[in-house]
């Protein structure tokens, strides 16, 4: 077996692999000899089928397997010897494949882009700030008020008051199409919150301004995609009698409210809110310090980038941004999206940082544990209530999905590893300053 370099241009590599006919024949004979003791054929006892007959019967199939194993073995030995790591799956093509016949040497062309040598990180000059915000009383009180609104009640408005958005109107109604009442279109004492969007479009808006005791004919058109085919696209009139107009009243902020949210008392609820808020602040602060670290790393090391990785990343960026700008297009039946210089520049940054983090993690022997993967799968499975088991099975059978879940966990662990080596100082800030810093990230 012979491996000859035919191209070395930057990170591009090409090699010619030759497996001689004699090597192939020896491998075929070896594989047939291994199988011979288990082969049964009419007219022969088990294990006594002549080699010549085995070769005639199974030779072509075994020859194909021998060719594949020989080429795979040559590639593995090549990568082990050279230390090259391909950026993508190597392209392997058989030379003269259409004219090749048994008895000829096998010539294979192998082409790939090697991953670059990545220099050691020198973090001595990297200085970062980690913003630290505490949950103050104002933030806790604001969160408490929001919680109280979620369990709000409604009380009667002053007699003669007009209904406003957010009010609750208690109504009797009868819906008619072409003057005939239809099934499911009537109710009594129905509590409807105006602006909630719980009725078909146009219904609630027409009840804004009504008073208790008033009768109102609400005219609407059922959406074309309405679930009931007999009503879809039809004009309808709902004869409504307004029996009460009520205004929202937030629940009192006290121990009873705390118990509704599983806390022993108001003090305990405030403590839980403070912990939640500070966890949110810490998450935001991490995103900021991570961006600062990545910016520093991007300017810290330079190395050649595999063109195929940059091209693939630029195409993905261009495609994703195009769909964000054209949200009504849900398929891929559109013209090819050509990456711009801006897309290519962003792709270079992402590939550079991705390779740097991957190499840093490899050298530090950072791995994603089974427990971390299980936790990630469980978090995703919660998005599919009632189908968690099917989701788990889907992940187990889908290597690509496993990698999509593993990649961000690995990246975060590598980032934490690098932050542990960098100079990071804490800086106390207000919630407002932290929010401004987060918004600045989104604008970049």
N, C-alpha and C positions, 0 to 999 in steps of 0.2 A: 504494500500500500504506500502511495506517495502523495504528499501534499505540497503543492508549489504555489508560492505567492505570485500573483499576477498583477496586483494593484495595491498600492499603499499611498493614498492621497488624503492627507489630513486624517479624519476618522474613518474614511472609506477604506474597506478592505475587500479584496477578491482573491480567491484561491481556487486552484484546480486540484481535485481529488481523483486519483486513479486507483481503482481496485482491479488488480490483474485477473485475467480469466482463471489462472491457476489458483489464486486465492479464493475466488468465488467457488470453484469446483470443490476445493478442500472444505470449505464451509458447508456446502450443500451435502457432501458426503458425511461430514460430522453430524449434521442435523438429522440426516436419514438414519445414521447408525444409532443415534440416541433414541429415535422413534421406533426402530426395528423390533425390539423385544415386545412392544405392545400392539403391533400391527397384526390384524387378522384378515385373511383373504381366502376366498373359496379355493379349495384344492391344497391349501397349505396349513400346517399347524401354526398356532399363535407364536410369533417370534421367529418363524422359519421362512418367511417370504424372502426370496432372493433380492439382493441389492439392486440388480439390474431391473427387476420388475418394479421395485419401489421407486426407482428413479424415473421409470417410464410413467408410472401412475401419479406420483406426487412431485416429480422434479420441477415442473414449471412453478408451482405454488411455493415450494421450498426455495427455489432460486430467487423469487421476488423477495421473500423474507430475508434471505442471506444478503441480497443487495442492500436492502434497507438497513439491516443491522450493521453491515460493514461501513456504510456511509455515516450512520449515526455514531458508530464507534470512532471513526476518524475525526468527526467534528468534535466529539467530547474530548478526545485526546489532544486535538489542536487547541481548544480553549484552555485545557488544563496546562498545556505546555507554554502557551504564549501569555496566559493571564488575561487575555481579552475577554470582555463581557459585552455581548451585542446589545445595542440599544433597543432593537426590535428583533423579532424572529428572523433568523438568517433566510435569505432567498436561495433556494437550492434548485438548480435545473440540471437536467441530464444533457450532456453534450452529445449530439448525433443520436438523440433518443429515438427518432423515427427510423433510422437505418440500423440501429444496434441489433445484433443477433447473438444468440447463445454461442459462447466460445470467444467473443470479443472482450477486450478489457472494458471496464465501465469508467467513463470519464464524467465527473460531476463538477459544475461550477457553483461555488458558494460565495455569496456576496452579503456583506452586512456593514453596518456602521458601529464602530466600537464606542463604548462609553469612554469619556475622557478621563485622564488622570486628574484628580481633584486635589488641589493643595491643602495642606493642613490649615485649620482655622487658627488665626491669631486674634483672640478677642481682647487683647490687652488694652486696645484703644476704644472698645465699645462701651459706652456709658448710656444707660437707659433710666428713665423714670417710670415708676409704677404709681399710677394715681390711686389714692385711697380715699373713698368717700364713706362717711358714716350716715346711718339713717337718723336724721334729727326728728324732733317732735312734730315739726310741720309736715314732713313727709309721711310720718306714721299717721297723723290725723287725716291727711288727704286720702291715704289708703283706707282708713277706717270709714271715711265718708263714702267712698266708692263701694265698699262692702255693704254698708247700710242701704245704699240705693238698690243693690241687687235683691234685697229682701223687702223692698218697699211695699207699703200698703196704699190703699186709696180711700180717701174720705170725701163725703159729698161737698161739692162746691156750694157757695152761697146761692140761694134761689135766684134764678134768672141769669146766672153766669153762663157765658158761652164756652163751649169746649175748645181746648187748645191742644196743639201737638203734645203728646206725652200724657194727656188726660185719658181716663178710662170712661167710655160711655157704655151704659148698660142698655141694650136694645132688643126689641122684638123685630124680626124681619121675615119677609116672604119674598123669595126671588121668583121672577117670571120671565119666560122667553116666549115671545109672540103672544103675550097675554095669558099664558098658561103656566101655573106653578109647576116647578120641576122638583124631582126627588132630591132630597139633601139640600135644598135651597132655603129652608126655613128653620128658625130657632126662636126660643123665648129666653129672656133674661140673659142674653149673651154679653159677657164682659169683653169689650174690645178696646185695646190700648191704641190710640191714634198715633200713627207713625211707626207702629211695630212691623208693618209689612206682612201681617198674618193673613190678610184678605187679598183678593186679586187687585192688580194695579188700578188705581183710580177710585177705589171704594172709600178708603179711609179719609182721603183728602176732602171728599165731599161732606164729611161729617164734622169737619173743623168749623166751629162757629155755631153749632146747634145748641139748643137749650133743652133742659129736662121738660118733658111733656110735648115736645115738638114732633111733628111727623115730617119725614123727608123721603122723597123718591130719589134713590141713587141709581144713576144710569151708568153702566159699565159695558165693556166688551171683553168677553173671555179670550185669553191668549190663544193663538192658533195652535200652540203645542200643549194646550190644556189636557189633563189626564183623561177627562171624560169626553169621549168622541162626540157624544150628542150635544155637548155644550161648546166645544172648541170653535173659536172664531165667531160665536154668536153674540148678538146684542142682548143685554138683560137689564131688567129694572127690578131693584130691590125696594119694596115699600117698608120703610123703617119707622118704628116708634121709639123715640128716645125716652127711656124711663128714668135715667139718672146720668148726671155728669159728675165725675169724681176727679179730684186732683191727686197727684202722687204725694205720698208722705213717706220720707225715708224712716227706716226703723231707728229707734233710739239707740244711741251708742252707749251701751251698758253691759252688765254681766250677761243679760239674756241674749243679747246679740252675739256675745262671745261664745255662748253655749251652742248657738245655731251653727257655728263654724268649728265645733269640736274642741273648744278651749274651755278650761275650768272657769275662768273669769276674764274680765276686761284686761287686767294686767298681763295675763298669760297670752291673750290674743295679740296685745301690743308687742310682746316679746317675739311671737312667731312672725309678725309682720316685719319687725326690725331685722330678723334673721333673713327673711325672704328678700327684703329690699337690699340688704348688704351683699347677699349672694348675687343679685342682679348687678349691683355696682361692681362687684369683683369680676363678674363675667365681662362687663363692658371694659373694665380696666385691663383685663387680660388681652382683649382684642386690640386695644391701643398699644400695649407694650409689645405684643406679637408683631404688629405692623411695623413698629419702630425697629424691632430686631431684624425683620426681613429686609427692611430698607437698608439697614447697616450691612447685612450679609451680602446684599445685592451689589453694594459698592466695594465690598471687602475682597472678594476673590473673582478672578477672571479665568476662564478656560474655554476651550473650543466646545461648541454645542453640536450634537448630531442633527444635521439638517432635517432628517425625516421627522424627528420629534418636534422640532420647531414648526415645521409645516403642518403637522397634524394638529398641534395645539392652536396655531393661528386659524386654521379652518374651523376648529371647534368654537373658538371665541367669536369669530365672525358669524357663524351660524346661530349661536346662542343669542348674540346681540340683535341679529336680524329678527329672530322670533320674538324677542322682547319688544321690538319696535313694531312688529306686526302680529299682535296677540290673537287676531282672528284666524290666522293660518296655523292649523294644528298638525298638518302632515308635512311631508318633505317633497311634495310635488311642486317644486318651484325651481327657478333658475339657480345655477351654482352661485354661491356667495363668495366673491373674491375678497380675500383679506386685504386690509389697507396697511399702510406703513405703521399706523398706530397699533393695529392688531398684531402685526409681526413683532413690534417692540415689546408689547405686553407678553406675547408668547415666549420670547427669548428670556424675559425675566422669570416667568413661571417655570420654564424648563431648567434654567440655571439654578433657581432656588430648589426645585424638586430634586435635581440630581445631587445638590449639595446636602440637603437634608437626608436623602436616602443614604448617601455615603457616610455621613456623620453617624446616622443610626446604625449602619452596618458595622462600622468600626467600634462603636460603643456597645454592640451586641444588644441593641434595643429590640424587643419583640412585643407583639400584641398577644396578651395571654388569652386562654380560652374563656376565662371569667369575664374579661373585658369585651370579648366578642359576644358572649351570651348576653351581657348587659346591653350592648348596642342593638342586638337583634330584638330583645324584649322591648326596648324603647321604640323601635320601628313597628313592632307588631301591635303596639297599643293603638296605632292609627287604623287598625282593621279589627274593631271589636267583633267578637264572635268568630273570627277567622284566624286567630293567633296560631293555631296548630298548622293550618295550611301554609301560613306565612313562614313558619319555622322550617317546614319541609321544603318549601320553595328555595329558601336560602341555602339549606344543606345541599341541594342539588344544583346550585347555580354558583360556579366559581367566580364569575364576574361580579355578581352582587356581593359575595363575601369580600372581594377586594375593595369594592366601593365603600363597604362599612369599615374595613380594616384600615384603609389609607388615612382618613382623618384622625383616627386614634393614634396611629403610628406617628403622624406628623406632630400632633400635640405633645407626644412623649419626647420626641426629639427636640422640639422647641423648649420644653421644660428642662431637658438636659443641657441645652446650650445656655439658657437663661441662668442655670446654676453655675455656669463658668464665667458669665459676663458680670459686669459691675452694674447692679440694679439697685437704685435707691427709691424708697417710698416717699411720696409727696402727698400730704393731706390737701384735699380739694373739696369744694362744695358739690352737691348733686348737680347744680346748674353748670358748673365748669366741666364736670365729667360729661354731661350731656352735650355740651358744645364740642368737646374733643371727639365724641362719637360721631357727631354730625359732620365734623371735618373729615373723618375717615370716609364717610359716604360720598363726599364731594370729590375725593381724589380719584 
